[in-house]
Amino acid sequence: MVGSLRKAQVNLLQRIQHERNKYRMLITKTERSDVAANLGLLSPMERAQLQALTAVLERLEYQIIRVASEHLIFSGFK
């Protein structure tokens, strides 16, 4: 069980990296100081993509925390 949880953590981390790479240009654009100060500089499509990316990353990060807590529980049963 512990091995499966570790594999799940690795898969989740890889998925986060994949999502960030997929939207690398958008992330780079939002990190610019002018865009960070005024998100109105993003097109409606870019704002929708950013919102979707944020939601996906939040879900993945929540799942990493959940899997890590389960890992802690099950690793105590050795």
Residue, then its C-alpha position, 0 to 999 in steps of 0.5 A: m500500500v505504501g508503495s502505491l501511495r508513493k507512486a500516486q504522489v510521483n504521478l501527481l507531481q508529474r501531472i502538476q509539472h505537465e500542466r505548468n509546461k502546457y501553460r508555460m507561456l500564459i504563466t510567464k505572461t501573468e508573472r510580468s509586472d504589468v500584467a500582474a498589476n492589471l489582469g485586464l491586460l489578459s484576453p478573455m480566453e487567457r483569463a479563462q485558461l488561467q482560471a482553469l489552470t488554477a482550479v486544476l493545480e489546486r485540485l492536484e495539490y489537495q490530492i498530494i496532501r491527501v495522499a501524503s497524509e495517507h502515506l503517513i498513516f500507512s507507513g506507521f503500520k510496518 
